[in-house]
Amino acid sequence: MSKDLSRYRKEYLKGFLIEENLPENPIKLFSDWFNNADSKSNEIEPNAMSLSAIDLNGVPITRVVLLKKFSNDGFVFCTNYSSTKGK
């Protein structure tokens, strides 16, 4: 069975990064992005994100986590307590 899904493709032309225009503090940039997503009424969970790491064999592992807090000190996120990483 085969289905062409190309009609779902969207052009993402809303913005781009220019390195010399970036704030010195990357948390400020993230804060701007988050506030933009948070202001959209169609965003269900703007604090949901994918967190990826690699294991000792170099194999990537990705899981969905929820961002609980962020500040200049970094990010606080949580995962499902019954997941492998939550145990």
PDB file of N, CA, C and O in Angstrom, chain B, residues numbered from 101:
ATOM      1  N   MET B 101       0.835  -1.169   0.000  1.00  0.00           N
ATOM      2  CA  MET B 101       0.000   0.000   0.000  1.00  0.00           C
ATOM      3  C   MET B 101       0.888   1.243   0.000  1.00  0.00           C
ATOM      4  O   MET B 101       1.892   1.297   0.710  1.00  0.00           O
ATOM      5  N   SER B 102       0.517   2.227  -0.788  1.00  0.00           N
ATOM      6  CA  SER B 102       1.289   3.450  -0.899  1.00  0.00           C
ATOM      7  C   SER B 102       0.342   4.643  -0.931  1.00  0.00           C
ATOM      8  O   SER B 102      -0.729   4.579  -1.535  1.00  0.00           O
ATOM      9  N   LYS B 103       0.738   5.716  -0.287  1.00  0.00           N
ATOM     10  CA  LYS B 103      -0.083   6.923  -0.295  1.00  0.00           C
ATOM     11  C   LYS B 103       0.838   8.129  -0.403  1.00  0.00           C
ATOM     12  O   LYS B 103       1.800   8.257   0.355  1.00  0.00           O
ATOM     13  N   ASP B 104       0.541   9.004  -1.341  1.00  0.00           N
ATOM     14  CA  ASP B 104       1.326  10.219  -1.540  1.00  0.00           C
ATOM     15  C   ASP B 104       0.905  11.262  -0.504  1.00  0.00           C
ATOM     16  O   ASP B 104      -0.255  11.672  -0.469  1.00  0.00           O
ATOM     17  N   LEU B 105       1.833  11.682   0.327  1.00  0.00           N
ATOM     18  CA  LEU B 105       1.540  12.648   1.382  1.00  0.00           C
ATOM     19  C   LEU B 105       2.101  14.038   1.079  1.00  0.00           C
ATOM     20  O   LEU B 105       2.151  14.889   1.968  1.00  0.00           O
ATOM     21  N   SER B 106       2.515  14.274  -0.147  1.00  0.00           N
ATOM     22  CA  SER B 106       3.158  15.544  -0.488  1.00  0.00           C
ATOM     23  C   SER B 106       2.240  16.749  -0.313  1.00  0.00           C
ATOM     24  O   SER B 106       2.726  17.869  -0.153  1.00  0.00           O
ATOM     25  N   ARG B 107       0.933  16.544  -0.338  1.00  0.00           N
ATOM     26  CA  ARG B 107       0.022  17.686  -0.179  1.00  0.00           C
ATOM     27  C   ARG B 107       0.096  18.273   1.232  1.00  0.00           C
ATOM     28  O   ARG B 107      -0.364  19.392   1.460  1.00  0.00           O
ATOM     29  N   TYR B 108       0.667  17.532   2.171  1.00  0.00           N
ATOM     30  CA  TYR B 108       0.808  18.030   3.532  1.00  0.00           C
ATOM     31  C   TYR B 108       2.018  18.953   3.701  1.00  0.00           C
ATOM     32  O   TYR B 108       2.154  19.625   4.723  1.00  0.00           O
ATOM     33  N   ARG B 109       2.878  18.982   2.713  1.00  0.00           N
ATOM     34  CA  ARG B 109       4.101  19.787   2.800  1.00  0.00           C
ATOM     35  C   ARG B 109       3.762  21.264   2.831  1.00  0.00           C
ATOM     36  O   ARG B 109       2.968  21.747   2.024  1.00  0.00           O
ATOM     37  N   LYS B 110       4.371  21.981   3.774  1.00  0.00           N
ATOM     38  CA  LYS B 110       4.174  23.419   3.897  1.00  0.00           C
ATOM     39  C   LYS B 110       5.502  24.123   3.679  1.00  0.00           C
ATOM     40  O   LYS B 110       6.566  23.561   3.941  1.00  0.00           O
ATOM     41  N   GLU B 111       5.433  25.335   3.205  1.00  0.00           N
ATOM     42  CA  GLU B 111       6.621  26.173   3.116  1.00  0.00           C
ATOM     43  C   GLU B 111       6.750  26.933   4.433  1.00  0.00           C
ATOM     44  O   GLU B 111       5.805  27.591   4.870  1.00  0.00           O
ATOM     45  N   TYR B 112       7.887  26.843   5.048  1.00  0.00           N
ATOM     46  CA  TYR B 112       8.128  27.527   6.314  1.00  0.00           C
ATOM     47  C   TYR B 112       8.974  28.768   6.041  1.00  0.00           C
ATOM     48  O   TYR B 112      10.203  28.710   5.999  1.00  0.00           O
ATOM     49  N   LEU B 113       8.289  29.874   5.860  1.00  0.00           N
ATOM     50  CA  LEU B 113       8.966  31.103   5.460  1.00  0.00           C
ATOM     51  C   LEU B 113       8.844  32.211   6.504  1.00  0.00           C
ATOM     52  O   LEU B 113       9.096  33.375   6.191  1.00  0.00           O
ATOM     53  N   LYS B 114       8.471  31.883   7.714  1.00  0.00           N
ATOM     54  CA  LYS B 114       8.192  32.914   8.713  1.00  0.00           C
ATOM     55  C   LYS B 114       9.431  33.604   9.259  1.00  0.00           C
ATOM     56  O   LYS B 114       9.323  34.711   9.785  1.00  0.00           O
ATOM     57  N   GLY B 115      10.567  33.009   9.157  1.00  0.00           N
ATOM     58  CA  GLY B 115      11.730  33.667   9.721  1.00  0.00           C
ATOM     59  C   GLY B 115      13.001  32.892   9.492  1.00  0.00           C
ATOM     60  O   GLY B 115      12.983  31.753   9.026  1.00  0.00           O
ATOM     61  N   PHE B 116      14.089  33.519   9.822  1.00  0.00           N
ATOM     62  CA  PHE B 116      15.391  32.883   9.701  1.00  0.00           C
ATOM     63  C   PHE B 116      16.324  33.567  10.687  1.00  0.00           C
ATOM     64  O   PHE B 116      16.033  34.649  11.195  1.00  0.00           O
ATOM     65  N   LEU B 117      17.431  32.924  10.941  1.00  0.00           N
ATOM     66  CA  LEU B 117      18.400  33.464  11.892  1.00  0.00           C
ATOM     67  C   LEU B 117      19.548  34.132  11.160  1.00  0.00           C
ATOM     68  O   LEU B 117      20.095  33.586  10.202  1.00  0.00           O
ATOM     69  N   ILE B 118      19.902  35.305  11.618  1.00  0.00           N
ATOM     70  CA  ILE B 118      21.106  35.985  11.146  1.00  0.00           C
ATOM     71  C   ILE B 118      22.033  36.060  12.355  1.00  0.00           C
ATOM     72  O   ILE B 118      21.715  36.698  13.358  1.00  0.00           O
ATOM     73  N   GLU B 119      23.159  35.412  12.245  1.00  0.00           N
ATOM     74  CA  GLU B 119      24.028  35.220  13.406  1.00  0.00           C
ATOM     75  C   GLU B 119      24.378  36.520  14.117  1.00  0.00           C
ATOM     76  O   GLU B 119      24.358  36.571  15.346  1.00  0.00           O
ATOM     77  N   GLU B 120      24.696  37.557  13.377  1.00  0.00           N
ATOM     78  CA  GLU B 120      25.094  38.803  14.042  1.00  0.00           C
ATOM     79  C   GLU B 120      23.930  39.510  14.746  1.00  0.00           C
ATOM     80  O   GLU B 120      24.157  40.427  15.536  1.00  0.00           O
ATOM     81  N   ASN B 121      22.693  39.096  14.471  1.00  0.00           N
ATOM     82  CA  ASN B 121      21.527  39.680  15.139  1.00  0.00           C
ATOM     83  C   ASN B 121      21.081  38.891  16.373  1.00  0.00           C
ATOM     84  O   ASN B 121      20.145  39.297  17.062  1.00  0.00           O
ATOM     85  N   LEU B 122      21.736  37.785  16.651  1.00  0.00           N
ATOM     86  CA  LEU B 122      21.333  36.947  17.782  1.00  0.00           C
ATOM     87  C   LEU B 122      21.766  37.572  19.103  1.00  0.00           C
ATOM     88  O   LEU B 122      22.832  38.183  19.182  1.00  0.00           O
ATOM     89  N   PRO B 123      20.946  37.423  20.136  1.00  0.00           N
ATOM     90  CA  PRO B 123      21.364  37.937  21.445  1.00  0.00           C
ATOM     91  C   PRO B 123      22.545  37.131  21.973  1.00  0.00           C
ATOM     92  O   PRO B 123      22.723  35.963  21.627  1.00  0.00           O
ATOM     93  N   GLU B 124      23.334  37.763  22.801  1.00  0.00           N
ATOM     94  CA  GLU B 124      24.491  37.071  23.369  1.00  0.00           C
ATOM     95  C   GLU B 124      24.059  35.917  24.268  1.00  0.00           C
ATOM     96  O   GLU B 124      24.736  34.892  24.342  1.00  0.00           O
ATOM     97  N   ASN B 125      22.942  36.089  24.943  1.00  0.00           N
ATOM     98  CA  ASN B 125      22.424  35.063  25.844  1.00  0.00           C
ATOM     99  C   ASN B 125      21.424  34.186  25.080  1.00  0.00           C
ATOM    100  O   ASN B 125      20.366  34.680  24.691  1.00  0.00           O
ATOM    101  N   PRO B 126      21.726  32.905  24.855  1.00  0.00           N
ATOM    102  CA  PRO B 126      20.812  32.042  24.101  1.00  0.00           C
ATOM    103  C   PRO B 126      19.473  31.814  24.808  1.00  0.00           C
ATOM    104  O   PRO B 126      18.482  31.487  24.155  1.00  0.00           O
ATOM    105  N   ILE B 127      19.431  31.981  26.130  1.00  0.00           N
ATOM    106  CA  ILE B 127      18.173  31.824  26.860  1.00  0.00           C
ATOM    107  C   ILE B 127      17.198  32.926  26.449  1.00  0.00           C
ATOM    108  O   ILE B 127      15.990  32.693  26.394  1.00  0.00           O
ATOM    109  N   LYS B 128      17.708  34.116  26.163  1.00  0.00           N
ATOM    110  CA  LYS B 128      16.861  35.220  25.691  1.00  0.00           C
ATOM    111  C   LYS B 128      16.205  34.844  24.368  1.00  0.00           C
ATOM    112  O   LYS B 128      15.015  35.094  24.176  1.00  0.00           O
ATOM    113  N   LEU B 129      16.960  34.252  23.460  1.00  0.00           N
ATOM    114  CA  LEU B 129      16.411  33.824  22.175  1.00  0.00           C
ATOM    115  C   LEU B 129      15.349  32.751  22.389  1.00  0.00           C
ATOM    116  O   LEU B 129      14.274  32.813  21.792  1.00  0.00           O
ATOM    117  N   PHE B 130      15.645  31.771  23.237  1.00  0.00           N
ATOM    118  CA  PHE B 130      14.659  30.738  23.525  1.00  0.00           C
ATOM    119  C   PHE B 130      13.403  31.351  24.131  1.00  0.00           C
ATOM    120  O   PHE B 130      12.291  30.966  23.770  1.00  0.00           O
ATOM    121  N   SER B 131      13.567  32.296  25.043  1.00  0.00           N
ATOM    122  CA  SER B 131      12.424  32.954  25.675  1.00  0.00           C
ATOM    123  C   SER B 131      11.534  33.632  24.632  1.00  0.00           C
ATOM    124  O   SER B 131      10.308  33.545  24.708  1.00  0.00           O
ATOM    125  N   ASP B 132      12.144  34.297  23.670  1.00  0.00           N
ATOM    126  CA  ASP B 132      11.371  34.928  22.588  1.00  0.00           C
ATOM    127  C   ASP B 132      10.603  33.878  21.795  1.00  0.00           C
ATOM    128  O   ASP B 132       9.425  34.067  21.493  1.00  0.00           O
ATOM    129  N   TRP B 133      11.266  32.769  21.456  1.00  0.00           N
ATOM    130  CA  TRP B 133      10.604  31.695  20.701  1.00  0.00           C
ATOM    131  C   TRP B 133       9.457  31.098  21.511  1.00  0.00           C
ATOM    132  O   TRP B 133       8.364  30.883  20.988  1.00  0.00           O
ATOM    133  N   PHE B 134       9.715  30.836  22.786  1.00  0.00           N
ATOM    134  CA  PHE B 134       8.685  30.233  23.619  1.00  0.00           C
ATOM    135  C   PHE B 134       7.489  31.164  23.766  1.00  0.00           C
ATOM    136  O   PHE B 134       6.345  30.728  23.637  1.00  0.00           O
ATOM    137  N   ASN B 135       7.743  32.440  24.034  1.00  0.00           N
ATOM    138  CA  ASN B 135       6.645  33.398  24.176  1.00  0.00           C
ATOM    139  C   ASN B 135       5.829  33.504  22.894  1.00  0.00           C
ATOM    140  O   ASN B 135       4.611  33.672  22.946  1.00  0.00           O
ATOM    141  N   ASN B 136       6.486  33.407  21.756  1.00  0.00           N
ATOM    142  CA  ASN B 136       5.783  33.418  20.475  1.00  0.00           C
ATOM    143  C   ASN B 136       4.873  32.199  20.365  1.00  0.00           C
ATOM    144  O   ASN B 136       3.703  32.331  20.005  1.00  0.00           O
ATOM    145  N   ALA B 137       5.395  31.027  20.669  1.00  0.00           N
ATOM    146  CA  ALA B 137       4.582  29.801  20.605  1.00  0.00           C
ATOM    147  C   ALA B 137       3.455  29.847  21.626  1.00  0.00           C
ATOM    148  O   ALA B 137       2.338  29.417  21.338  1.00  0.00           O
ATOM    149  N   ASP B 138       3.740  30.361  22.808  1.00  0.00           N
ATOM    150  CA  ASP B 138       2.749  30.412  23.879  1.00  0.00           C
ATOM    151  C   ASP B 138       1.595  31.359  23.549  1.00  0.00           C
ATOM    152  O   ASP B 138       0.479  31.176  24.036  1.00  0.00           O
ATOM    153  N   SER B 139       1.863  32.359  22.730  1.00  0.00           N
ATOM    154  CA  SER B 139       0.819  33.332  22.381  1.00  0.00           C
ATOM    155  C   SER B 139      -0.134  32.821  21.306  1.00  0.00           C
ATOM    156  O   SER B 139      -1.166  33.442  21.054  1.00  0.00           O
ATOM    157  N   LYS B 140       0.192  31.714  20.678  1.00  0.00           N
ATOM    158  CA  LYS B 140      -0.646  31.147  19.619  1.00  0.00           C
ATOM    159  C   LYS B 140      -1.764  30.322  20.238  1.00  0.00           C
ATOM    160  O   LYS B 140      -1.505  29.443  21.061  1.00  0.00           O
ATOM    161  N   SER B 141      -2.982  30.593  19.856  1.00  0.00           N
ATOM    162  CA  SER B 141      -4.120  29.873  20.437  1.00  0.00           C
ATOM    163  C   SER B 141      -4.197  28.424  19.971  1.00  0.00           C
ATOM    164  O   SER B 141      -4.843  27.603  20.622  1.00  0.00           O
ATOM    165  N   ASN B 142      -3.547  28.095  18.854  1.00  0.00           N
ATOM    166  CA  ASN B 142      -3.628  26.728  18.332  1.00  0.00           C
ATOM    167  C   ASN B 142      -2.514  25.818  18.854  1.00  0.00           C
ATOM    168  O   ASN B 142      -2.474  24.639  18.503  1.00  0.00           O
ATOM    169  N   GLU B 143      -1.621  26.336  19.675  1.00  0.00           N
ATOM    170  CA  GLU B 143      -0.563  25.511  20.252  1.00  0.00           C
ATOM    171  C   GLU B 143      -1.107  24.830  21.504  1.00  0.00           C
ATOM    172  O   GLU B 143      -1.466  25.502  22.471  1.00  0.00           O
ATOM    173  N   ILE B 144      -1.170  23.509  21.490  1.00  0.00           N
ATOM    174  CA  ILE B 144      -1.765  22.776  22.605  1.00  0.00           C
ATOM    175  C   ILE B 144      -0.829  22.746  23.810  1.00  0.00           C
ATOM    176  O   ILE B 144      -1.243  23.077  24.921  1.00  0.00           O
ATOM    177  N   GLU B 145       0.406  22.358  23.606  1.00  0.00           N
ATOM    178  CA  GLU B 145       1.384  22.305  24.699  1.00  0.00           C
ATOM    179  C   GLU B 145       2.693  22.905  24.204  1.00  0.00           C
ATOM    180  O   GLU B 145       3.585  22.172  23.776  1.00  0.00           O
ATOM    181  N   PRO B 146       2.818  24.227  24.256  1.00  0.00           N
ATOM    182  CA  PRO B 146       4.050  24.836  23.743  1.00  0.00           C
ATOM    183  C   PRO B 146       5.284  24.450  24.549  1.00  0.00           C
ATOM    184  O   PRO B 146       6.407  24.697  24.111  1.00  0.00           O
ATOM    185  N   ASN B 147       5.091  23.848  25.717  1.00  0.00           N
ATOM    186  CA  ASN B 147       6.228  23.425  26.535  1.00  0.00           C
ATOM    187  C   ASN B 147       6.641  21.978  26.278  1.00  0.00           C
ATOM    188  O   ASN B 147       7.542  21.473  26.948  1.00  0.00           O
ATOM    189  N   ALA B 148       6.008  21.302  25.327  1.00  0.00           N
ATOM    190  CA  ALA B 148       6.423  19.940  24.963  1.00  0.00           C
ATOM    191  C   ALA B 148       7.630  20.027  24.033  1.00  0.00           C
ATOM    192  O   ALA B 148       7.675  20.867  23.135  1.00  0.00           O
ATOM    193  N   MET B 149       8.592  19.163  24.253  1.00  0.00           N
ATOM    194  CA  MET B 149       9.784  19.167  23.402  1.00  0.00           C
ATOM    195  C   MET B 149      10.367  17.770  23.310  1.00  0.00           C
ATOM    196  O   MET B 149      10.075  16.898  24.129  1.00  0.00           O
ATOM    197  N   SER B 150      11.184  17.579  22.311  1.00  0.00           N
ATOM    198  CA  SER B 150      11.904  16.318  22.148  1.00  0.00           C
ATOM    199  C   SER B 150      13.311  16.493  22.689  1.00  0.00           C
ATOM    200  O   SER B 150      14.001  17.459  22.363  1.00  0.00           O
ATOM    201  N   LEU B 151      13.720  15.561  23.507  1.00  0.00           N
ATOM    202  CA  LEU B 151      15.055  15.568  24.087  1.00  0.00           C
ATOM    203  C   LEU B 151      15.795  14.350  23.552  1.00  0.00           C
ATOM    204  O   LEU B 151      15.321  13.220  23.672  1.00  0.00           O
ATOM    205  N   SER B 152      16.949  14.590  22.967  1.00  0.00           N
ATOM    206  CA  SER B 152      17.723  13.494  22.377  1.00  0.00           C
ATOM    207  C   SER B 152      19.088  13.390  23.036  1.00  0.00           C
ATOM    208  O   SER B 152      19.678  14.388  23.451  1.00  0.00           O
ATOM    209  N   ALA B 153      19.566  12.180  23.119  1.00  0.00           N
ATOM    210  CA  ALA B 153      20.904  11.886  23.628  1.00  0.00           C
ATOM    211  C   ALA B 153      21.391  10.658  22.873  1.00  0.00           C
ATOM    212  O   ALA B 153      20.638  10.046  22.116  1.00  0.00           O
ATOM    213  N   ILE B 154      22.635  10.306  23.079  1.00  0.00           N
ATOM    214  CA  ILE B 154      23.140   9.074  22.476  1.00  0.00           C
ATOM    215  C   ILE B 154      23.600   8.146  23.590  1.00  0.00           C
ATOM    216  O   ILE B 154      24.054   8.583  24.648  1.00  0.00           O
ATOM    217  N   ASP B 155      23.466   6.841  23.315  1.00  0.00           N
ATOM    218  CA  ASP B 155      23.925   5.876  24.311  1.00  0.00           C
ATOM    219  C   ASP B 155      25.417   5.620  24.121  1.00  0.00           C
ATOM    220  O   ASP B 155      26.057   6.264  23.289  1.00  0.00           O
ATOM    221  N   LEU B 156      25.964   4.698  24.874  1.00  0.00           N
ATOM    222  CA  LEU B 156      27.404   4.425  24.809  1.00  0.00           C
ATOM    223  C   LEU B 156      27.851   3.901  23.453  1.00  0.00           C
ATOM    224  O   LEU B 156      29.034   3.969  23.121  1.00  0.00           O
ATOM    225  N   ASN B 157      26.912   3.375  22.662  1.00  0.00           N
ATOM    226  CA  ASN B 157      27.234   2.872  21.326  1.00  0.00           C
ATOM    227  C   ASN B 157      27.006   3.922  20.247  1.00  0.00           C
ATOM    228  O   ASN B 157      27.166   3.636  19.060  1.00  0.00           O
ATOM    229  N   GLY B 158      26.636   5.127  20.645  1.00  0.00           N
ATOM    230  CA  GLY B 158      26.401   6.195  19.681  1.00  0.00           C
ATOM    231  C   GLY B 158      25.025   6.160  19.045  1.00  0.00           C
ATOM    232  O   GLY B 158      24.780   6.862  18.064  1.00  0.00           O
ATOM    233  N   VAL B 159      24.127   5.358  19.583  1.00  0.00           N
ATOM    234  CA  VAL B 159      22.772   5.243  19.046  1.00  0.00           C
ATOM    235  C   VAL B 159      21.898   6.329  19.681  1.00  0.00           C
ATOM    236  O   VAL B 159      21.818   6.422  20.905  1.00  0.00           O
ATOM    237  N   PRO B 160      21.242   7.152  18.851  1.00  0.00           N
ATOM    238  CA  PRO B 160      20.409   8.208  19.417  1.00  0.00           C
ATOM    239  C   PRO B 160      19.130   7.673  20.051  1.00  0.00           C
ATOM    240  O   PRO B 160      18.526   6.716  19.567  1.00  0.00           O
ATOM    241  N   ILE B 161      18.740   8.307  21.130  1.00  0.00           N
ATOM    242  CA  ILE B 161      17.501   7.991  21.837  1.00  0.00           C
ATOM    243  C   ILE B 161      16.767   9.316  22.025  1.00  0.00           C
ATOM    244  O   ILE B 161      17.350  10.289  22.503  1.00  0.00           O
ATOM    245  N   THR B 162      15.504   9.355  21.654  1.00  0.00           N
ATOM    246  CA  THR B 162      14.712  10.577  21.767  1.00  0.00           C
ATOM    247  C   THR B 162      13.444  10.287  22.548  1.00  0.00           C
ATOM    248  O   THR B 162      12.819   9.240  22.378  1.00  0.00           O
ATOM    249  N   ARG B 163      13.076  11.217  23.398  1.00  0.00           N
ATOM    250  CA  ARG B 163      11.813  11.093  24.125  1.00  0.00           C
ATOM    251  C   ARG B 163      11.181  12.473  24.227  1.00  0.00           C
ATOM    252  O   ARG B 163      11.862  13.495  24.138  1.00  0.00           O
ATOM    253  N   VAL B 164       9.880  12.483  24.412  1.00  0.00           N
ATOM    254  CA  VAL B 164       9.143  13.729  24.582  1.00  0.00           C
ATOM    255  C   VAL B 164       9.103  14.052  26.067  1.00  0.00           C
ATOM    256  O   VAL B 164       8.764  13.201  26.890  1.00  0.00           O
ATOM    257  N   VAL B 165       9.449  15.278  26.401  1.00  0.00           N
ATOM    258  CA  VAL B 165       9.434  15.746  27.783  1.00  0.00           C
ATOM    259  C   VAL B 165       8.653  17.054  27.843  1.00  0.00           C
ATOM    260  O   VAL B 165       8.373  17.668  26.813  1.00  0.00           O
ATOM    261  N   LEU B 166       8.308  17.470  29.043  1.00  0.00           N
ATOM    262  CA  LEU B 166       7.625  18.747  29.235  1.00  0.00           C
ATOM    263  C   LEU B 166       8.550  19.716  29.960  1.00  0.00           C
ATOM    264  O   LEU B 166       9.118  19.394  31.003  1.00  0.00           O
ATOM    265  N   LEU B 167       8.687  20.890  29.395  1.00  0.00           N
ATOM    266  CA  LEU B 167       9.480  21.941  30.014  1.00  0.00           C
ATOM    267  C   LEU B 167       8.679  22.533  31.165  1.00  0.00           C
ATOM    268  O   LEU B 167       7.552  22.985  30.965  1.00  0.00           O
ATOM    269  N   LYS B 168       9.237  22.535  32.346  1.00  0.00           N
ATOM    270  CA  LYS B 168       8.550  23.051  33.529  1.00  0.00           C
ATOM    271  C   LYS B 168       8.991  24.464  33.886  1.00  0.00           C
ATOM    272  O   LYS B 168       8.206  25.244  34.425  1.00  0.00           O
ATOM    273  N   LYS B 169      10.253  24.798  33.587  1.00  0.00           N
ATOM    274  CA  LYS B 169      10.780  26.107  33.946  1.00  0.00           C
ATOM    275  C   LYS B 169      12.050  26.353  33.149  1.00  0.00           C
ATOM    276  O   LYS B 169      12.778  25.416  32.821  1.00  0.00           O
ATOM    277  N   PHE B 170      12.312  27.617  32.839  1.00  0.00           N
ATOM    278  CA  PHE B 170      13.616  27.967  32.288  1.00  0.00           C
ATOM    279  C   PHE B 170      14.030  29.332  32.826  1.00  0.00           C
ATOM    280  O   PHE B 170      13.195  30.189  33.114  1.00  0.00           O
ATOM    281  N   SER B 171      15.327  29.506  32.950  1.00  0.00           N
ATOM    282  CA  SER B 171      15.903  30.757  33.444  1.00  0.00           C
ATOM    283  C   SER B 171      17.326  30.833  32.900  1.00  0.00           C
ATOM    284  O   SER B 171      17.749  29.971  32.130  1.00  0.00           O
ATOM    285  N   ASN B 172      18.052  31.853  33.298  1.00  0.00           N
ATOM    286  CA  ASN B 172      19.448  31.952  32.868  1.00  0.00           C
ATOM    287  C   ASN B 172      20.296  30.810  33.407  1.00  0.00           C
ATOM    288  O   ASN B 172      21.408  30.584  32.930  1.00  0.00           O
ATOM    289  N   ASP B 173      19.781  30.091  34.395  1.00  0.00           N
ATOM    290  CA  ASP B 173      20.502  28.939  34.943  1.00  0.00           C
ATOM    291  C   ASP B 173      20.308  27.677  34.112  1.00  0.00           C
ATOM    292  O   ASP B 173      21.061  26.716  34.269  1.00  0.00           O
ATOM    293  N   GLY B 174      19.306  27.662  33.227  1.00  0.00           N
ATOM    294  CA  GLY B 174      19.081  26.494  32.382  1.00  0.00           C
ATOM    295  C   GLY B 174      17.617  26.109  32.311  1.00  0.00           C
ATOM    296  O   GLY B 174      16.731  26.934  32.535  1.00  0.00           O
ATOM    297  N   PHE B 175      17.374  24.843  31.997  1.00  0.00           N
ATOM    298  CA  PHE B 175      16.036  24.326  31.751  1.00  0.00           C
ATOM    299  C   PHE B 175      15.690  23.237  32.760  1.00  0.00           C
ATOM    300  O   PHE B 175      16.545  22.440  33.145  1.00  0.00           O
ATOM    301  N   VAL B 176      14.440  23.212  33.180  1.00  0.00           N
ATOM    302  CA  VAL B 176      13.930  22.143  34.042  1.00  0.00           C
ATOM    303  C   VAL B 176      12.813  21.469  33.268  1.00  0.00           C
ATOM    304  O   VAL B 176      11.852  22.120  32.857  1.00  0.00           O
ATOM    305  N   PHE B 177      12.938  20.176  33.071  1.00  0.00           N
ATOM    306  CA  PHE B 177      11.904  19.445  32.349  1.00  0.00           C
ATOM    307  C   PHE B 177      11.613  18.150  33.072  1.00  0.00           C
ATOM    308  O   PHE B 177      12.395  17.702  33.911  1.00  0.00           O
ATOM    309  N   CYS B 178      10.483  17.552  32.742  1.00  0.00           N
ATOM    310  CA  CYS B 178      10.129  16.280  33.373  1.00  0.00           C
ATOM    311  C   CYS B 178       9.701  15.294  32.300  1.00  0.00           C
ATOM    312  O   CYS B 178       9.359  15.670  31.178  1.00  0.00           O
ATOM    313  N   THR B 179       9.730  14.041  32.670  1.00  0.00           N
ATOM    314  CA  THR B 179       9.310  12.968  31.787  1.00  0.00           C
ATOM    315  C   THR B 179       8.294  12.119  32.545  1.00  0.00           C
ATOM    316  O   THR B 179       8.072  12.328  33.737  1.00  0.00           O
ATOM    317  N   ASN B 180       7.699  11.193  31.874  1.00  0.00           N
ATOM    318  CA  ASN B 180       6.723  10.303  32.491  1.00  0.00           C
ATOM    319  C   ASN B 180       7.418   9.482  33.579  1.00  0.00           C
ATOM    320  O   ASN B 180       8.431   8.832  33.318  1.00  0.00           O
ATOM    321  N   TYR B 181       6.876   9.511  34.791  1.00  0.00           N
ATOM    322  CA  TYR B 181       7.507   8.802  35.911  1.00  0.00           C
ATOM    323  C   TYR B 181       7.576   7.292  35.698  1.00  0.00           C
ATOM    324  O   TYR B 181       8.422   6.630  36.300  1.00  0.00           O
ATOM    325  N   SER B 182       6.710   6.734  34.861  1.00  0.00           N
ATOM    326  CA  SER B 182       6.740   5.290  34.634  1.00  0.00           C
ATOM    327  C   SER B 182       7.573   4.908  33.414  1.00  0.00           C
ATOM    328  O   SER B 182       7.656   3.728  33.071  1.00  0.00           O
ATOM    329  N   SER B 183       8.193   5.890  32.752  1.00  0.00           N
ATOM    330  CA  SER B 183       9.036   5.584  31.598  1.00  0.00           C
ATOM    331  C   SER B 183      10.376   5.021  32.066  1.00  0.00           C
ATOM    332  O   SER B 183      10.688   5.050  33.257  1.00  0.00           O
ATOM    333  N   THR B 184      11.160   4.513  31.127  1.00  0.00           N
ATOM    334  CA  THR B 184      12.476   3.961  31.446  1.00  0.00           C
ATOM    335  C   THR B 184      13.353   5.001  32.129  1.00  0.00           C
ATOM    336  O   THR B 184      13.999   4.701  33.133  1.00  0.00           O
ATOM    337  N   LYS B 185      13.383   6.220  31.597  1.00  0.00           N
ATOM    338  CA  LYS B 185      14.220   7.273  32.179  1.00  0.00           C
ATOM    339  C   LYS B 185      13.649   7.797  33.488  1.00  0.00           C
ATOM    340  O   LYS B 185      14.394   8.309  34.323  1.00  0.00           O
ATOM    341  N   GLY B 186      12.344   7.676  33.679  1.00  0.00           N
ATOM    342  CA  GLY B 186      11.721   8.173  34.894  1.00  0.00           C
ATOM    343  C   GLY B 186      11.909   7.260  36.089  1.00  0.00           C
ATOM    344  O   GLY B 186      11.644   7.661  37.223  1.00  0.00           O
ATOM    345  N   LYS B 187      12.364   6.033  35.851  1.00  0.00           N
ATOM    346  CA  LYS B 187      12.495   5.059  36.949  1.00  0.00           C
ATOM    347  C   LYS B 187      13.833   5.148  37.631  1.00  0.00           C
ATOM    348  O   LYS B 187      14.098   4.399  38.571  1.00  0.00           O
TER     349      LYS B 187
END
